[in-house]
Amino acid sequence: MSNRKVLGRGLDALIPTVGSVEPRADEVPTHIPLETVDANPFQPRKRFDDDRLKELAESIRTDGVLQPVVVRRKGSRYELIMGERRLQAARLAGVPTIPVVIRDVRDSDALRLAIVENIQRENLNAIEEAQAYRRLITEFSMSQADLAAMVSRDRSSVSNTLRLLNLPEEVQRMVESGALTGGHARALLSLTTQKEQLVLARRIVEQNLSVRQVEVAVGLVREKKSSGGRPAREKPAYIADLEKAFAQHLGTRVSINEKRGGKGHVTIEFYSYDDFERLAALMSVPLPR
């Protein structure tokens, strides 16, 4: 079962003066000129799907903006707090006004709300999420424990996400562009040098490797390093074929070592507890709960 919880309640507990990430039932939206609304300078999301924006813009041309965006006053203008995609689509649709809910929000809360809104809707790629976490920690002196509570994630998840910022910049750009997934990036963290991470990242893109294949490749690199780069003793062809068949069926690396008298042992690798559960399910092994 996922450890993720509803985010709104955790956010309200931290910034009760701001309220939930969505407009409340008692808030009456008002229409203001679209040209008076400026983008959110704290928006952690950098990339938007053009096709989905066009679809939303077409819907707005037909039915208008159905859900108001949240803004705050900035002199004679307004600054967006939440609803970046709706704002961009409204501009694309060419509508003159947009429904808004106006709130009195501080800079720190504006950043928190923008981050939580995107995490709640799973809009951020893994690098954008990591950068947003780092901003909260550095700009607002939050601990990882406080941050984990705010976004309703366990502390290890937050820590591992932040570690993605240690990957080579080229690899981070691959994640931001969608060439690599967050799962690919997390698998690369198990490699100890940036050179190894970059080489494998390029291979992922060139060969369209799955996350499972990357985890196997990482295991091979680590095994080679631990053996001092010495090639493993060659196994009989029928053993190698069996290993390949098991690996293809289980989706992970399998090692078969044969001993005298028809004995031996089989090693099945897993790379996370979720991976272990997946393997157990494949082999119909009930796990204690």
Backbone as a ProteinNet text record, in pm:
[ID]
protein_1_A
[PRIMARY]
MSNRKVLGRGLDALIPTVGSVEPRADEVPTHIPLETVDANPFQPRKRFDDDRLKELAESIRTDGVLQPVVVRRKGSRYELIMGERRLQAARLAGVPTIPVVIRDVRDSDALRLAIVENIQRENLNAIEEAQAYRRLITEFSMSQADLAAMVSRDRSSVSNTLRLLNLPEEVQRMVESGALTGGHARALLSLTTQKEQLVLARRIVEQNLSVRQVEVAVGLVREKKSSGGRPAREKPAYIADLEKAFAQHLGTRVSINEKRGGKGHVTIEFYSYDDFERLAALMSVPLPR
[TERTIARY]
84.9	0	87.7	49.2	129.4	129.5	244.7	255.6	205.3	168.3	122.5	-11.3	-31.8	-157	-213.4	-334.7	-390.6	-306	-264.5	-168.5	-230.4	-352.1	-412.1	-410.2	-440.8	-448.1	-312.6	-204.7	-71.9	-32.4	-69.2	-36.8	-112.3	-240	-319.5	-263.4	-210.8	-155.8	-32.4	42.2	163.7	136	39.9	11.2	-139.9	-197.2	-341.7	-399.3	-320	-373.9	-396.9	-337.5	-350	-464.6	-478.3	-587.2	-543.9	-641.1	-614.5	-561	-510.9	-453.8	-561.3	-685.8	-795.8	-883.4	-953.1	-1048.7	-1152.2	-1182	-1278.3	-1420.4	-1514.5	-1654.6	-1707	-1649.4	-1699	-1630.3	-1539.2	-1469.8	-1543.5	-1584.3	-1659.1	-1561.3	-1549.1	-1456.7	-1506.9	-1412.5	-1445.8	-1369.3	-1423.2	-1355.3	-1272.3	-1147	-1060.2	-997.7	-949.4	-885.7	-764.6	-758.4	-649.4	-513.1	-508.1	-381.1	-324.3	-404	-355.4	-294.1	-293.6	-241.8	-101.2	-5	133.5	161	257.5	292.7	349.7	344	397.2	549.8	624	770.8	825.6	741.2	784.2	744.2	689.1	641.7	757	749.7	859.1	854.4	738.8	722.9	772.5	864	925.7	873.1	823.8	780.6	632.9	563.3	421.6	400	315.8	286.9	207.4	265.7	200.8	67	60.9	-64	-175.9	-142.1	-244.4	-286.9	-191.7	-227.5	-325.4	-300.6	-389.4	-528.6	-533.6	-663.3	-739.7	-669.3	-734.7	-779	-696.7	-733.1	-860.3	-872	-992.3	-1114.7	-1097.6	-1207.2	-1247.1	-1147.5	-1175.7	-1249.1	-1214.7	-1286.3	-1433.7	-1461.3	-1599	-1675.4	-1612.3	-1683.5	-1630.1	-1520	-1460	-1372	-1311.3	-1229.7	-1324.7	-1337.3	-1438	-1394.6	-1265	-1215.9	-1130.9	-1163.9	-1086.5	-942.5	-853.1	-714.5	-703.6	-595	-573.1	-464.1	-491.6	-396.4	-380.3	-281.1	-266.6	-244.1	-274.3	-257.4	-109.4	-67.2	67.5	54.4	35.3	11.9	-119.9	-115.7	-237.7	-261	-173.6	-185.8	-206.1	-207.3	-225.2	-113	-75.9	27.4	-32.6	-12.2	-68.9	-5.4	-87.3	-38.8	-53.7	-172.6	-198.9	-285.3	-253.8	-331.7	-254.3	-124.1	-38	-86	-122.8	-163.7	-292.6	-386.9	-511.9	-485	-390.1	-356.7	-296.1	-200.9	-138.1	-239.4	-328	-428.1	-527.4	-563.3	-654.9	-592.5	-463	-393.6	-392.7	-369.5	-368.4	-506.3	-610	-747.4	-789.5	-720.4	-751.6	-873.4	-909.7	-1025.3	-986	-1079.3	-1044.2	-1033	-1108.5	-1107.6	-1087.1	-1056.6	-1036.9	-1093.6	-1162	-1213.2	-1099.3	-1097.7	-990.2	-1046.7	-970.1	-990.6	-868.8	-892	-782.5	-750.1	-623.5	-580.1	-461.2	-444.4	-329.8	-224.2	-121.1	-23.5	118.3	199.4	340	421.7	544.5	630.3	655.2	687.6	718.6	599.4	479.9	359.8	326.3	357.7	333.4	415.8	540.5	625.4	573.3	538.6	490.1	362.4	270.5	144.9	168.6	255.6	284	346	436.8	501.6	401.7	324.7	230.2	123.6	76.6	-22.6	32.3	155.8	214.6	242.5	290.6	315.9	185	82.5	-47.7	-102.8	-80.9	-131.7	-28.7	86.6	193.3	235.7	249.2	285	435	512.5	655.4	733.8	837.1	929	1020.5	1098.2	1175.1	1276.6	1337	1435.8	1367.2	1254.6	1179.7	1137.6	1094.8	1054.2	1173.6	1288.4	1408.4	1450.5	1444.8	1481	1384.5	1257.1	1158.3	1185	1218.1	1252.7	1372.9	1473.7	1594.8	1564.1	1475.9	1439.6	1373.3	1284.4	1217.2	1317.4	1414.7	1514.3	1607.2	1655.3	1756	1695	1580.7	1523.6	1439.9	1385	1295.5	1339.7	1466.7	1529.7	1447.1	1395	1318.3	1411.2	1383.8	1457.2	1393.5	1466.4	1408.7	1286.8	1289.6	1175.4	1051.6	1069.6	956.9	904.5	997.5	958.7	880.6	927.4	858.2	716	700.2	566.3	477.9	535.5	455.9	401.5	484.2	440.6	387.7	372.9	318.3	394.9	526.3	614.8	701.5	752.1	843.6	978.9	1055.5	1180.7	1278.8	1284.1	1377.8	1343.2	1214.1	1171.8	1219.5	1204.3	1251.2	1402.7	1474.7	1620.2	1667.8	1604.4	1643.5	1612.3	1501.7	1469	1573.4	1615	1718.1	1850.7	1879.6	2004.7	2012.4	1899.2	1900.3	1977.1	1986.2	2058.9	2210	2255.4	2397.6	2434.5	2335.2	2362.9	2427.8	2502.6	2560.7	2452.4	2488.4	2390.5	2326.4	2405	2348.8	2239.7	2261.5	2160.8	2036.2	2055.5	1940.7	1859.2	1928.1	1856.2	1777.6	1830.5	1758.7	1627.3	1631.3	1509.2	1410.6	1460.3	1373.4	1306.9	1378.6	1323.6	1231.9	1232.3	1149.4	1220.9	1349.1	1425.1	1448.3	1462.4	1473.8	1359.9	1314.9	1213	1279.8	1199.8	1251.9	1304.2	1238.9	1284.7	1422.4	1445.4	1579	1682	1649.7	1744.2	1777.1	1677.1	1700.9	1788.8	1770	1854.4	2000.2	2023.1	2159.6	2232.2	2157.2	2219.7	2303.6	2277.7	2353.6	2494.7	2521.3	2657	2738.4	2866.9	2945.7	3014.7	3025.2	3091.1	2997.4	3016.3	2934.2	2962.5	3084.8	3117	3033.2	3024.9	2943.3	2796.6	2749.1	2609.5	2580.3	2672	2651.2	2656.2	2751.5	2763.1	2635.8	2586.1	2466.2	2342.8	2337.1	2223.1	2214	2327	2326.7	2283.6	2326.4	2287.3	2136.8	2080.8	1935.6	1859.9	1902.9	1835.2	1855.1	1978.8	2009.5	1937.4	1928.1	1872.7	1731.1	1676.3	1540.1	1523	1614.6	1613	1501.8	1443	1344.5	1417.1	1343.3	1403.4	1460.8	1389.6	1437.6	1569.3	1579.7	1704.3	1818.5	1787.4	1889.7	1937.4	1845.4	1883.2	1975.4	1946.2	2032.8	2170.3	2173	2300.2	2382.8	2316.4	2385.9	2447.4	2371.5	2422.7	2546.7	2548.4	2664.5	2787.1	2767.1	2878.4	2935.9	2847.9	2893.6	2965.3	2914.7	2977.2	3116.5	3127.8	3257.7	3359.3	3315.1	3406.2	3448.6	3354.1	3385.5	3481.3	3483.1	3573.4	3705.6	3724.9	3849	3858	3743.7	3742.2	3775.2	3797.1	3829.6	3704.8	3712	3594.6	3557.8	3431.7	3386	3420.4	3440.1	3470.2	3355.8	3390.8	3288.3	3206.6	3075.8	2984.9	2948.5	2906.9	2861.2	2745.5	2733.7	2632	2491.3	2465.1	2329.1	2294.7	2395	2371.2	2343.2	2421.7	2399.7	2260.9	2217.2	2082.8	1975.1	1996.8	1900.6	1894.3	2010.3	2012.9	1935.7	1955.7	1886.9	1736.5	1693.9	1550.3	1486.6	1555.2	1504.1	1498	1603.8	1609.7	1498.2	1471.6	1364.8	1228.5	1209.3	1079.6	1058.6	1164.3	1151.5	1180.1	1241.8	1271	1381.6	1475	1587.7	1704.5	1820.4	1939.2	1931.2	1962.1	1959.6	2093.5	2152.4	2279.8	2260.7	2306.1	2295.5	2436.3	2464.8	2595.4	2577	2636.9	2621.5	2738.3	2705.9	2808.3	2805.4	2893.7	2898.6	2776.4	2744	2634.3	2497.2	2488.6	2359	2307.4	2393.7	2352.2	2393	2354.7	2390.3	2300.7	2310.6	2221	2189.1	2071.3	2021.8	2012.5	2069.8	2063.2	1975.8	1869.9	1778	1793.3	1831.5	1857.2	1730.2	1718.8	1612.8	1675.2	1610	1672.5	1594.9	1482.5	1404.5	1301.9	1234.2	1132.1	1015.8	982.4	876.8	915	1042.5	1091	1080.8	1113.4	1102.6	958.1	864	722.4	678.7	729.7	695.4	741.9	864.9	918.8	839.7	804.7	725.7	591.6	528.3	400.1	416.3	524.9	549.5	565	623.5	646.5	537.2	429.8	314.2	354.9	445.5	490	414.2	331.8	259.9	356.1	345.7	431.8	354.5	417.9	350	324.4	212.4	175.3	173.3
-120.1	0	124	221.8	343.8	419.2	482.3	566.5	706.3	734.5	868.7	896.8	1018.6	1058.3	1177.2	1213.8	1335.8	1453.3	1537.2	1641.9	1764.1	1794.8	1919.2	1935.9	1828.1	1838.1	1872.7	1807.5	1837.8	1980.6	2032.8	2170.8	2267.8	2242.7	2332.4	2340.6	2227.6	2227.8	2316.6	2324.3	2405.1	2551.8	2581.2	2720.7	2743.5	2737.8	2747.5	2878.5	2985.2	3113.7	3116.2	3021.9	3019.3	2929.7	2815.6	2725.7	2616.6	2547.9	2432.3	2474.3	2374.2	2403.8	2430.3	2397.7	2425.4	2537.2	2611.7	2711.6	2646.7	2713.1	2658.4	2691	2615.3	2632.6	2770.9	2830.7	2961.5	3077.3	3047	3151.7	3178	3300.6	3336.6	3388.3	3318.3	3364.4	3490.5	3567.3	3686.4	3682.4	3742.2	3745.9	3874.1	3858.8	3974.4	3963.3	4075.1	4069	3975.5	3888.1	3790.8	3859.8	3973.6	4043.9	4102	4104.9	4160.3	4054.2	3927.9	3818.3	3780.7	3791.6	3754.4	3611.7	3547.3	3409.5	3402.2	3284.5	3260.9	3248.8	3341	3332.7	3214	3152.4	3038.5	2905.2	2908.4	2786.8	2688.5	2570	2473.6	2397.1	2396.5	2320.7	2403.3	2345.8	2419.5	2376.7	2254.4	2202.4	2166.4	2202.9	2170.7	2100.7	1999.3	1923.5	2010.7	2040.5	2130.1	2075.6	1945	1886.4	1897.6	1871.6	1880.4	2024.8	2118	2259.8	2299.6	2252.2	2284.5	2225.1	2102.8	2039.9	2121.4	2164.2	2243.9	2378.6	2438	2566.4	2552.8	2443.5	2421.1	2405.2	2334.7	2319.5	2454.8	2539.9	2672.5	2759.3	2748.1	2824.7	2786.4	2658.8	2609	2635.2	2602.4	2605	2707.1	2774.3	2867.6	2795.9	2871.3	2813.9	2770.8	2640.2	2588.2	2599.4	2591.3	2600.1	2725.6	2813.8	2938.2	2911.4	2998.8	2993.2	3075.5	3056.5	3130.3	3234.3	3359.4	3469	3549.7	3638.6	3738	3874	3980.3	4114.7	4153.3	4218.5	4273.7	4413.2	4512.9	4648.6	4655.7	4704.6	4713.8	4587.5	4487.3	4363.5	4245.3	4126.2	4004	3906.7	3825.2	3723.7	3586.1	3495.7	3361.5	3286	3213.9	3124.8	2980.1	2944.4	2808	2812.7	2722.6	2712.6	2754.8	2727.3	2770.6	2716	2588.7	2529	2591.8	2618.6	2684.1	2825.1	2895.7	3031.1	3028.4	2937.2	2928.6	2890.2	2795.8	2752.3	2864.4	2943.3	3055.8	3158.6	3183.2	3275.1	3220.2	3089.5	3025.8	3032	3020.5	3024.9	3165.9	3266.8	3405	3461.3	3404.8	3457.6	3588	3682.3	3812.8	3812.6	3726	3725.4	3583.8	3574.6	3444.4	3450	3343.8	3342.9	3319.7	3398.8	3387.8	3390.6	3334.6	3351.1	3426.9	3536.4	3622.8	3592.3	3565.1	3537.3	3624.8	3644.6	3717.9	3614.4	3602.4	3494.2	3549.8	3503.1	3542.6	3466	3515.5	3448.6	3302.6	3276.7	3139.7	3048.2	3097.8	3017.1	2999.9	3101.6	3091.3	2978.1	2966.7	2858.2	2724.2	2715.3	2589	2544.1	2637.1	2601.8	2554.4	2623.1	2584.4	2445.7	2416.8	2285.9	2176.7	2198.1	2095.6	2070.7	2176.7	2158.6	2067.6	2089.9	2010.1	1867.3	1849.2	1714.4	1638.2	1705.9	1643.2	1592.5	1668	1629.5	1553.6	1523.1	1448.2	1515.9	1647.9	1725	1743.1	1727.3	1756.2	1633.4	1653.4	1542.7	1532.3	1424.8	1396.6	1506	1566	1671.6	1799.5	1834.8	1952.5	1936.1	1815.3	1789.2	1804.4	1750.6	1762	1908	1983.8	2126.2	2203.7	2167.8	2233.4	2202.2	2076.5	2039.1	2119.9	2131.1	2203.1	2350.3	2410.4	2550.6	2567.2	2475.5	2485	2471.7	2382.8	2361.4	2481.5	2533	2640.3	2777.9	2806.8	2941.1	2961.4	2851.5	2866.4	2784	2739.6	2672.4	2555.2	2475.8	2357.9	2238.3	2152.7	2027.1	1925	1817.7	1713	1649.6	1640.8	1583.4	1671.5	1803.9	1896.2	1891	1884.2	1878.2	1751.1	1638.7	1511.5	1517.9	1580.5	1594	1682.1	1788.4	1882	1818.6	1734.6	1674.7	1533	1491.4	1359	1246.2	1254.8	1148.4	1104.5	980.7	943	1009.7	1020.3	1097.5	1037	903.8	840	873.4	885.7	922.7	1063	1155.8	1293.1	1294.9	1220.5	1216.6	1160.7	1052.2	991.8	1083	1157.1	1252.2	1362.7	1413.8	1518.1	1468.1	1340.2	1283.3	1289	1300.5	1308.6	1430.9	1533.4	1654.7	1633.4	1515.7	1481.2	1413.6	1380.4	1320	1423.3	1378.6	1474	1562.7	1685.5	1779.5	1726.7	1658.8	1603.2	1501.2	1420	1320.6	1390.6	1496	1571.6	1631.2	1680.5	1736.5	1628.4	1506.3	1395	1367.8	1376.9	1356	1469.4	1592.3	1708.1	1703.8	1652	1647.1	1527.9	1432.8	1314.1	1197.2	1214.2	1104.2	993.1	1030.3	934.6	957.2	850.6	862.6	877.4	911.9	917.7	782.8	675	540.2	511.1	552	537.6	612.6	737.6	822.5	763.5	712.3	655.4	530.9	452.1	333.7	373.4	484.1	530.4	573.3	610	654.7	545.3	419.7	309.6	298.4	368.9	372.4	477.1	450.3	533.3	651.9	654	766.9	830.2	959.7	1029.8	979.7	936.2	882.2	758.4	668.2	547.7	584.9	680.9	723.4	780.2	861.2	924.5	822.5	730.3	626.7	543.4	501.2	418.2	498.8	625.1	709.7	722.1	743.2	751.9	620.3	510.4	378	355.8	403.8	391.9	456.5	577.6	651.3	582.3	539.2	477.8	345	265.3	130.6	119.7	232.9	234.4	129.6	130.6	31.7	61	-44.5	-29.6	-8.3	32.7	51	-81	-191.2	-322.2	-357	-329.4	-357	-270.7	-147.8	-59.3	-113.3	-161	-216.4	-336.8	-419.7	-534.2	-486.2	-386.8	-332.6	-272.9	-202.7	-146	-257.8	-365.6	-479	-539.6	-546.8	-602	-512.3	-380.6	-286.8	-300.1	-306.7	-316.4	-449.3	-556.7	-687.7	-690.3	-628.6	-624.2	-546.8	-436.3	-355.9	-432.5	-504.6	-577.4	-693.2	-744.6	-855	-804.4	-672	-614	-612.2	-623.4	-618.5	-751.2	-857.3	-987.5	-1051.8	-1110.6	-1176.6	-1299.1	-1324	-1441	-1568.7	-1680.2	-1808.1	-1847.9	-1886	-1916.4	-2037.4	-2026.9	-2134.7	-2216.1	-2341.6	-2421.3	-2351.9	-2375.6	-2307.6	-2334.1	-2458.3	-2488.6	-2411.9	-2385.1	-2304.9	-2159.9	-2107.2	-1969.6	-1954.3	-2056.4	-2051.7	-2053.1	-2134.2	-2138.5	-2003.8	-1943.4	-1811.7	-1709.3	-1712.9	-1618.5	-1640.5	-1768.8	-1799.2	-1752.4	-1778.5	-1733.3	-1580.3	-1516	-1369.6	-1307.2	-1362.3	-1308.7	-1328	-1441.5	-1467.9	-1380.6	-1361.4	-1288.3	-1139	-1099.3	-957.4	-905.9	-992.6	-951.5	-1045	-1012.5	-1094.8	-1221.3	-1336.3	-1465.7	-1534.7	-1587.5	-1658.4	-1802	-1898.3	-2040.4	-2096.5	-2153.2	-2213.7	-2362	-2443.3	-2588.9	-2649.3	-2745.3	-2816.7	-2965.2	-3038.7	-3182	-3252.5	-3362.2	-3443.1	-3387.2	-3298.4	-3242.9	-3135.8	-3088.8	-2983.4	-2846.2	-2742.3	-2607	-2504.6	-2381	-2278.8	-2176.2	-2115	-2013.6	-1881.6	-1775.6	-1642.5	-1552.5	-1499.8	-1409.2	-1271.5	-1172.9	-1039.4	-954.9	-872.1	-771.3	-640	-527.5	-396.6	-300.5	-348.1	-269.3	-364	-319.3	-405.5	-425.6	-321.3	-336	-441.5	-443.2	-542.9	-682.4	-693.6	-822.1	-872.1	-781	-818.7	-863.9	-795.4	-833.5	-975.5	-1007.8	-1141.5	-1247	-1215.1	-1309.1	-1338.2	-1234.7	-1253.4	-1340.6	-1320.4	-1401.3	-1548.9	-1575.3	-1713.7	-1764.8	-1684.8	-1723.4	-1752	-1671.3	-1686	-1585.7	-1631.7	-1536.9	-1471.3	-1339.8	-1266.2	-1229.2	-1235.4	-1193.2	-1044	-1002.4	-859.9	-811.1
0	0	0	-74.8	-85	46.5	75.7	194.5	169	42	9.5	72.8	120.9	183.5	108.9	145.2	87.5	132.4	38.3	69.6	134.9	101.4	147.2	297.5	370.6	516.2	575.5	525.6	576.1	547.4	432.3	396.8	485.9	507.9	591.7	732.9	783.3	918.3	927.3	816.8	816.7	791.3	702.9	668.7	674.4	793.2	807.4	757.6	752.5	707.4	557.8	487.8	342.3	298.9	364.7	330.4	235.6	177.3	93.8	-41.5	-116.3	-246.8	-350.8	-323.5	-415.2	-358.4	-445.8	-396.3	-305.5	-193.7	-98.5	-142.3	-87.7	-126.4	-90.1	16.8	60.4	-11.3	-102.4	-177.8	-308.8	-327.7	-448.7	-553.8	-667	-770.4	-839.4	-889.1	-966.3	-1097.2	-1201.5	-1330.9	-1342.3	-1383.6	-1404.6	-1543.5	-1600	-1731.7	-1730.5	-1826.6	-1833.6	-1840.5	-1907	-1926.8	-1797.9	-1691.1	-1563.9	-1473.3	-1518	-1435.4	-1482.3	-1391.6	-1421.8	-1374.8	-1439.1	-1404	-1262.8	-1205.4	-1071.5	-1078.6	-1016.3	-1021.3	-943.4	-860.2	-779.6	-842.9	-963	-1028.7	-1048.5	-985.1	-999.9	-1131.8	-1194.6	-1318.9	-1436.9	-1515.4	-1625.5	-1762	-1772	-1901.7	-1898	-2003.1	-2016.1	-2150.1	-2149.8	-2271.4	-2368.3	-2484.4	-2580.9	-2629.2	-2654.9	-2705.7	-2602.4	-2475.9	-2371.1	-2347.9	-2362.4	-2350.6	-2460.6	-2582.5	-2694.6	-2672.4	-2618	-2588.6	-2485	-2379.9	-2276.1	-2332	-2417.3	-2478.3	-2561.7	-2634.5	-2715.6	-2626.1	-2513.5	-2418.2	-2359.8	-2331.6	-2275.8	-2377	-2504.6	-2607.9	-2610.4	-2582.8	-2588.7	-2459.6	-2346.2	-2218	-2118.5	-2150.9	-2056.8	-1955.7	-1864.5	-1756.9	-1645.9	-1625.8	-1532.9	-1387.1	-1360.5	-1222.5	-1208	-1113.5	-1099	-1058.2	-1101.2	-1055.9	-927.8	-855.1	-730.4	-754.5	-716.4	-737.9	-609.2	-609.7	-503.7	-570.6	-498	-553.7	-552.7	-659.8	-670.7	-730.2	-643	-690	-765.1	-887.6	-968.3	-1049.9	-1032.9	-1109.1	-1014.4	-1071.9	-993.3	-1028.8	-931.4	-953.1	-926.5	-1018.3	-1006.5	-889.8	-815.9	-710.7	-755.9	-803.4	-849.7	-975	-1067.6	-1190.3	-1314.1	-1316.6	-1427.6	-1561.8	-1565.5	-1693.5	-1744.3	-1652.1	-1693.1	-1744.9	-1680.1	-1724.8	-1864.7	-1887.6	-2019.3	-2126.9	-2093.6	-2191.3	-2221.4	-2118.7	-2139.7	-2233	-2216.2	-2306.6	-2448.7	-2459.7	-2591.2	-2655.8	-2572.9	-2624.2	-2663	-2608.7	-2642.7	-2572.8	-2455.5	-2383.1	-2313.1	-2296.7	-2239	-2087.1	-2019.9	-1873.3	-1821.6	-1690.8	-1628.3	-1486.8	-1439.8	-1302.4	-1203.4	-1096.2	-997.4	-856.6	-764.6	-620.9	-570	-498.7	-453.4	-307.7	-279.5	-143.2	-106.3	23.3	76.7	113.3	30.7	44.7	46.6	141.3	148.8	44.7	17.3	-80.6	-44.6	82.1	123.2	101.8	134	116.1	-31.7	-113.3	-257.1	-316.5	-274.9	-323.5	-275.1	-147.2	-92.3	-163	-181.7	-247.9	-390.6	-463.9	-602	-607.9	-515.1	-512.7	-478.4	-373.5	-330.1	-436.4	-502.2	-608.7	-717.5	-758.5	-865.5	-821.9	-697.6	-648.2	-634.5	-584.1	-565.6	-698.4	-804.5	-936.7	-1018.3	-956.8	-1022.8	-1152.6	-1148.7	-1267.4	-1285	-1179.3	-1186.8	-1230.5	-1314.7	-1337.2	-1215.3	-1208.7	-1087.3	-1055.1	-1156.7	-1132.4	-1085.7	-1146.2	-1100.9	-955.3	-920	-781.6	-687.5	-727.3	-644.3	-628.6	-736.5	-729	-639.2	-645.6	-560	-412.9	-383.7	-246.4	-198	-283.4	-243.3	-215.6	-295.5	-271.5	-135.4	-102.3	27.3	141.8	125	230	243.5	130.7	135.7	159.2	95.4	104.7	229.7	284	398.5	519	515.3	630.7	682	590.5	630.1	643.3	739.8	750.7	656.7	627.5	542.8	609.8	742.2	813.9	798.7	811.4	793.9	650.7	556.4	415.5	386.4	439.1	418.3	473.3	590.5	648.6	561.8	504.2	425.6	298.7	233	106	124.9	251.2	284	215.7	225.4	178.2	295.7	290.7	397.6	373.6	480.4	473.6	373.8	365	271.9	127.7	97.4	-37.9	-72.9	21.9	-0.1	-17.8	67.3	60.1	-73.4	-119.6	-246.8	-364.3	-355.1	-461.9	-468.2	-353	-349.3	-405.9	-389.2	-439.9	-591.5	-659.1	-805.2	-853.8	-769.3	-806.9	-804.8	-758.9	-764.5	-896	-977.5	-1108	-1200.1	-1301.8	-1397.3	-1458.9	-1490.5	-1545.6	-1673.7	-1756.3	-1880.1	-1849.9	-1746.9	-1708.1	-1655	-1575.6	-1524.9	-1639.3	-1741.4	-1857.1	-1930.3	-1933.4	-1996.4	-1923.8	-1790.8	-1712	-1737.3	-1739.4	-1761.3	-1898.6	-1997.9	-2133.8	-2155.9	-2060.9	-2075.5	-2139.8	-2175.4	-2234.5	-2132.5	-2005.7	-1895.7	-1797.8	-1734	-1630	-1493.6	-1394.3	-1258.6	-1213	-1257	-1222.8	-1279	-1404.5	-1463.1	-1379	-1345.7	-1272.9	-1136.1	-1066.4	-933.4	-943.3	-1049.3	-1067.7	-1088.9	-1159.5	-1185.9	-1058.8	-954.8	-829.8	-764.6	-799.8	-740.1	-796.8	-908	-962.5	-886.9	-867.8	-776.5	-842.5	-974.8	-1040.5	-1142.8	-1164.7	-1263.1	-1404.6	-1430.1	-1562.6	-1591.3	-1493.7	-1511	-1531.6	-1454.1	-1465.3	-1603.3	-1655.2	-1785	-1898.1	-1891.5	-1995.2	-2001.4	-1885.5	-1884.6	-1923.8	-1885	-1923.3	-2075.2	-2139.6	-2286.4	-2348.8	-2287.5	-2337.7	-2321.8	-2211.7	-2190.5	-2305.4	-2342.3	-2449.4	-2583.5	-2611.3	-2740.6	-2759.2	-2651.5	-2661.5	-2605.6	-2559.1	-2504.8	-2394.2	-2298.6	-2190.9	-2090.8	-2037.1	-1930.1	-1797.6	-1695.8	-1563.3	-1513.2	-1535.6	-1492.1	-1559.7	-1689.2	-1761.1	-1708	-1670.3	-1613.5	-1479.3	-1397.7	-1267.6	-1284.8	-1385.2	-1413.7	-1459.6	-1547.8	-1597.5	-1483.9	-1391.8	-1275.8	-1191.8	-1172.2	-1096	-1159.2	-1291.7	-1362.1	-1345.2	-1353	-1334.6	-1193.8	-1095	-956	-931.4	-991.6	-974.1	-1037	-1154.7	-1222.4	-1139.5	-1078.2	-996.1	-870.9	-810.3	-687	-712.6	-836.7	-870.4	-927.2	-921.6	-971	-1121.2	-1187.8	-1333.6	-1398.8	-1316	-1373.7	-1431.3	-1548.6	-1605.2	-1523.3	-1509.3	-1434.8	-1511.3	-1436.2	-1499.1	-1591.5	-1712.8	-1812.8	-1770.5	-1782.5	-1745.1	-1868.3	-1848	-1962	-2033.4	-2162.2	-2242.9	-2190.8	-2144.1	-2099.2	-1971.5	-1886.5	-1765.8	-1804.5	-1898.2	-1945	-2006.3	-2081	-2140.9	-2033	-1927.9	-1817.9	-1746.1	-1722.5	-1657.6	-1740.3	-1870	-1958.2	-1954.4	-1955.3	-1952.7	-1821.9	-1709.3	-1580	-1574.3	-1622.6	-1618.4	-1700.7	-1818.6	-1903.4	-1838.5	-1772.1	-1708.2	-1585.1	-1506.9	-1380.6	-1394.2	-1503.8	-1523.2	-1433.6	-1398.7	-1315.4	-1340.8	-1286.4	-1308.5	-1223.5	-1285.7	-1217.6	-1240.2	-1133.6	-1142.4	-1094.8	-1175.6	-1140.7	-1124.4	-1009.3	-982.6	-954	-1040.5	-1031.9	-955	-868.1	-792.5	-829.5	-770	-798	-741	-802.4	-751.8	-783.5	-883.6	-922.9	-829.3	-738.8	-646.3	-700.2	-628.6	-669.9	-603.1	-646.4	-593	-700.9	-683.4	-776	-699.6	-754.5	-693.6	-779.6	-719.2	-788.5	-725.8	-805.2	-751.8	-749.3	-645.4	-642.2	-598.6	-634.2	-619.8	-529.7	-478.1	-383.5	-322.5	-216.2	-157	-253.6	-330.1	-430.7	-533.3	-571.7	-666.6	-605.7	-476.4	-406.8	-407	-378.7	-380.3	-519.1	-622.6	-759.8	-789.5	-748.5	-771.4	-694.1	-569.9	-490	-556.2	-611	-679.2	-803.2	-877.8	-997.2	-962.2	-844	-801.6	-708.2	-695.1	-611.2	-467.2	-414.4	-275.6	-189.3	-93.6	-6.5	91.5	104.2	196.5	322.4	440	563.7	561.7	617.5	623.1	767
[MASK]
+++++++++++++++++++++++++++++++++++++++++++++++++++++++++++++++++++++++++++++++++++++++++++++++++++++++++++++++++++++++++++++++++++++++++++++++++++++++++++++++++++++++++++++++++++++++++++++++++++++++++++++++++++++++++++++++++++++++++++++++++++++++++++++++++++++++++++++++++++++++++++++++++

